[in-house]
Amino acid sequence: MQQYFVNGRAPQGIFQIKDKDTAKHMFSVMRLQADDQTVLVFDDGIKRLARVVSSSQQQLEIVQELRDDVELPVQVTIASGFPKGDKLDFVTQKATELGASGIWAYPADWSVVKWDCKKLAKKAEKLEKIAQGAAEQSKRNRLPDIRLFDKKADFLAQLTDFDKVFIAYEESAKAGEMARLAQELQAVEAKQKILFIFGPEGGISPKEIEAFEQAGGIPVGLGPRILRTETAPLYALSAVSYAVEMNQTH
């Protein structure tokens, strides 16, 4: 059954979908008719079964709340140094499917691309649409927080908001360090906020490593192989899912 995210609180009685794109997809693309059902998710993250009252007037009503919560037990934000091309689009889609609660990007020392405020705003708008599509497809309860930082200092200032900060550091992988992430994830508790920091194609600079560590970041390797900037966040999210969702002995 198709799912849609709707801004605002769940309404009482018969209501209309105000977002034009959502309404268009419901009634023009999916061609919902009277008595057809769909799932709506409002700002509270609760899924609700809704029935179409009138397709011509695009009216619906809530039938019941659904006990279906597929969010990760912990809140995981991934932060990537600005990558080239459309790699951030790919990361946003896949990270949303894998349960990321936040998808951030920052101007890293070794980022090749340079985005000004105007381009960042346009890019963020595009990523929000990609994330919404991926969240609806993967039946998420919440949309990830999309943030593109104009200044690295603004990004650094956010690090204290997290319970754990992991730095995906290539040199840790090269040195054969493969156990630290697994050990740290065993100690993670439900509802904690975790941040993973990734570099762009050139990696994280020594100066950045020092700044991240001073802010409480822990350098970790992501297995013995060197991963591309668009692959590493997906590895990290999969590792978290295994540690806190799939591993029954945790």
C-alpha positions as CSV (number, residue, x, y, z in Angstrom):
1,M,0.0,0.0,0.0
2,Q,1.3,3.4,-0.9
3,Q,2.5,5.7,1.9
4,Y,2.7,9.5,2.0
5,F,4.2,12.0,4.4
6,V,1.9,14.9,5.2
7,N,3.0,18.1,7.0
8,G,1.2,19.1,10.2
9,R,-0.9,17.3,12.8
10,A,-3.3,14.5,12.0
11,P,-6.7,16.1,11.3
12,Q,-10.1,15.1,12.7
13,G,-12.9,14.2,10.3
14,I,-12.8,14.7,6.6
15,F,-9.8,16.7,5.2
16,Q,-7.9,17.5,2.0
17,I,-4.2,17.0,1.3
18,K,-2.8,20.5,0.9
19,D,0.5,19.6,-0.7
20,K,0.0,19.8,-4.5
21,D,2.6,17.2,-5.4
22,T,1.3,14.7,-2.9
23,A,-2.3,15.2,-4.0
24,K,-1.3,14.9,-7.7
25,H,0.5,11.6,-7.0
26,M,-2.5,10.2,-5.1
27,F,-5.2,11.2,-7.5
28,S,-3.6,11.6,-10.9
29,V,-0.7,9.1,-10.8
30,M,-2.1,6.4,-8.5
31,R,-5.7,7.3,-9.5
32,L,-7.2,6.7,-6.0
33,Q,-11.0,6.4,-6.0
34,A,-13.6,6.6,-3.3
35,D,-13.1,3.9,-0.6
36,D,-9.5,3.2,-1.7
37,Q,-7.1,3.2,1.2
38,T,-3.6,4.6,1.7
39,V,-1.2,5.2,4.6
40,L,-0.4,8.7,5.8
41,V,2.3,9.8,8.2
42,F,2.0,13.2,9.9
43,D,4.6,15.1,12.0
44,D,4.2,12.8,15.0
45,G,5.6,9.8,13.0
46,I,2.6,7.6,13.6
47,K,1.3,5.8,10.5
48,R,-2.4,6.1,9.9
49,L,-4.7,4.2,7.6
50,A,-6.8,6.7,5.6
51,R,-9.8,6.2,3.3
52,V,-10.6,8.2,0.2
53,V,-14.0,9.9,0.7
54,S,-14.1,11.7,-2.6
55,S,-11.5,11.5,-5.4
56,S,-13.0,14.5,-7.3
57,Q,-12.7,16.7,-4.2
58,Q,-9.5,14.9,-3.0
59,Q,-11.0,14.3,0.4
60,L,-9.9,11.6,2.9
61,E,-10.6,10.6,6.5
62,I,-8.5,8.7,9.0
63,V,-9.6,5.1,9.6
64,Q,-7.2,3.9,12.3
65,E,-3.7,4.3,13.7
66,L,-1.2,1.6,12.8
67,R,1.3,0.0,15.2
68,D,4.1,0.0,12.7
69,D,7.4,1.6,13.7
70,V,10.4,0.8,11.5
71,E,12.8,3.4,12.8
72,L,16.2,2.4,14.1
73,P,16.4,2.2,17.9
74,V,19.1,4.8,17.8
75,Q,19.3,8.1,15.9
76,V,22.0,8.0,13.3
77,T,23.2,11.1,11.4
78,I,25.7,10.8,8.7
79,A,27.8,13.8,7.7
80,S,29.8,13.7,4.4
81,G,32.4,16.2,3.1
82,F,30.9,17.7,-0.1
83,P,31.4,15.0,-2.8
84,K,31.6,15.5,-6.5
85,G,28.7,15.0,-9.0
86,D,25.5,13.5,-7.8
87,K,27.0,11.3,-5.1
88,L,25.1,13.1,-2.4
89,D,21.9,12.4,-4.2
90,F,22.7,8.6,-4.1
91,V,23.8,8.7,-0.5
92,T,20.6,10.5,0.5
93,Q,18.4,8.0,-1.1
94,K,20.2,4.9,0.2
95,A,20.9,6.3,3.7
96,T,17.2,7.1,4.0
97,E,16.2,3.6,3.1
98,L,18.7,2.3,5.7
99,G,17.2,4.4,8.5
100,A,19.4,7.5,8.8
101,S,17.7,10.2,11.0
102,G,19.9,12.9,9.5
103,I,21.9,13.4,6.3
104,W,24.4,16.3,6.5
105,A,27.2,17.5,4.4
106,Y,30.0,20.0,5.1
107,P,32.8,21.8,3.2
108,A,35.8,19.5,3.8
109,D,39.4,20.6,3.4
110,W,39.7,18.2,0.5
111,S,36.3,18.7,-1.1
112,V,36.8,19.5,-4.8
113,V,33.3,21.1,-5.2
114,K,32.6,24.5,-3.8
115,W,29.0,25.4,-3.2
116,D,27.8,28.9,-2.4
117,C,24.7,29.6,-0.2
118,K,22.4,29.8,-3.2
119,K,23.5,26.5,-4.6
120,L,23.4,24.9,-1.1
121,A,19.7,25.9,-0.7
122,K,18.8,24.5,-4.1
123,K,20.7,21.3,-3.4
124,A,19.1,20.9,0.0
125,E,15.6,21.3,-1.6
126,K,16.4,18.5,-4.1
127,L,17.8,16.2,-1.4
128,E,14.7,16.7,0.7
129,K,12.5,15.5,-2.2
130,I,14.8,12.5,-2.8
131,A,14.7,11.7,1.0
132,Q,10.9,11.9,1.0
133,G,10.6,9.5,-1.9
134,A,13.0,7.1,-0.3
135,A,11.2,7.3,3.0
136,E,7.8,6.6,1.5
137,Q,9.2,3.7,-0.5
138,S,10.9,2.1,2.6
139,K,7.9,2.8,4.8
140,R,9.8,5.0,7.2
141,N,8.0,6.7,10.1
142,R,10.1,9.9,9.9
143,L,11.8,11.9,7.3
144,P,15.6,12.5,7.8
145,D,16.9,15.9,8.7
146,I,18.7,17.3,5.7
147,R,21.4,19.9,6.4
148,L,24.1,21.3,4.2
149,F,26.6,23.5,6.1
150,D,28.1,26.6,4.5
151,K,30.9,26.8,7.0
152,K,32.8,23.9,8.7
153,A,32.8,25.8,12.0
154,D,29.0,25.6,12.0
155,F,29.2,21.9,11.5
156,L,31.8,21.4,14.3
157,A,29.6,23.3,16.7
158,Q,26.9,20.6,16.3
159,L,29.2,17.7,17.4
160,T,28.5,18.2,21.1
161,D,24.8,17.4,20.5
162,F,25.6,13.7,20.0
163,D,26.2,10.9,22.4
164,K,28.8,9.3,20.2
165,V,30.8,10.7,17.2
166,F,32.6,8.3,14.9
167,I,35.1,9.4,12.3
168,A,35.4,7.0,9.4
169,Y,39.1,7.3,8.9
170,E,40.9,5.6,6.1
171,E,44.2,5.4,8.0
172,S,42.5,3.4,10.7
173,A,41.4,0.8,8.1
174,K,44.9,0.8,6.6
175,A,46.4,0.2,10.1
176,G,44.2,-2.9,10.4
177,E,41.9,-1.4,13.1
178,M,38.7,-3.2,12.6
179,A,37.3,-3.9,16.1
180,R,36.7,-0.5,17.6
181,L,33.5,0.2,15.8
182,A,32.1,-3.2,16.8
183,Q,33.1,-2.6,20.4
184,E,31.6,0.8,20.5
185,L,28.3,-0.3,18.9
186,Q,27.9,-3.0,21.6
187,A,27.8,-0.2,24.2
188,V,25.2,1.9,22.3
189,E,21.9,2.4,24.1
190,A,18.4,2.9,22.7
191,K,17.5,6.4,21.7
192,Q,21.1,7.6,21.8
193,K,22.2,10.1,19.1
194,I,25.1,8.9,16.9
195,L,27.1,10.8,14.3
196,F,29.3,9.3,11.6
197,I,31.7,11.7,9.8
198,F,33.0,10.9,6.4
199,G,35.4,12.7,4.1
200,P,35.0,13.5,0.4
201,E,36.8,11.6,-2.3
202,G,40.2,12.8,-1.0
203,G,39.5,11.7,2.5
204,I,39.6,13.6,5.8
205,S,42.6,15.9,6.3
206,P,44.9,15.6,9.4
207,K,43.8,19.0,10.6
208,E,40.2,17.9,10.4
209,I,40.9,14.7,12.3
210,E,42.5,16.7,15.0
211,A,39.5,19.0,15.2
212,F,37.0,16.2,15.2
213,E,38.9,14.3,17.9
214,Q,39.1,17.4,20.1
215,A,35.3,17.6,19.8
216,G,35.1,14.0,21.1
217,G,35.2,12.1,17.8
218,I,36.5,8.5,17.7
219,P,38.4,7.4,14.6
220,V,37.2,4.0,13.4
221,G,37.9,1.7,10.5
222,L,35.1,0.3,8.3
223,G,36.5,-3.1,7.6
224,P,39.8,-3.9,5.9
225,R,38.8,-2.5,2.5
226,I,39.0,1.2,1.5
227,L,35.5,2.4,0.7
228,R,34.4,5.1,-1.6
229,T,32.8,8.2,-0.1
230,E,29.3,7.2,-1.2
231,T,29.8,3.6,0.0
232,A,31.1,4.2,3.5
233,P,27.9,5.7,5.0
234,L,25.9,2.7,3.8
235,Y,28.4,0.3,5.4
236,A,28.1,2.3,8.7
237,L,24.3,2.3,8.7
238,S,24.2,-1.4,7.9
239,A,26.7,-2.1,10.8
240,V,24.5,-0.1,13.2
241,S,21.3,-2.0,12.0
242,Y,23.0,-5.3,12.6
243,A,24.3,-4.2,16.1
244,V,21.1,-2.8,17.4
245,E,18.3,-4.5,15.4
246,M,19.4,-7.8,14.0
247,N,21.9,-9.1,16.6
248,Q,19.6,-10.8,19.1
249,T,22.4,-11.3,21.6
250,H,22.9,-7.5,21.9
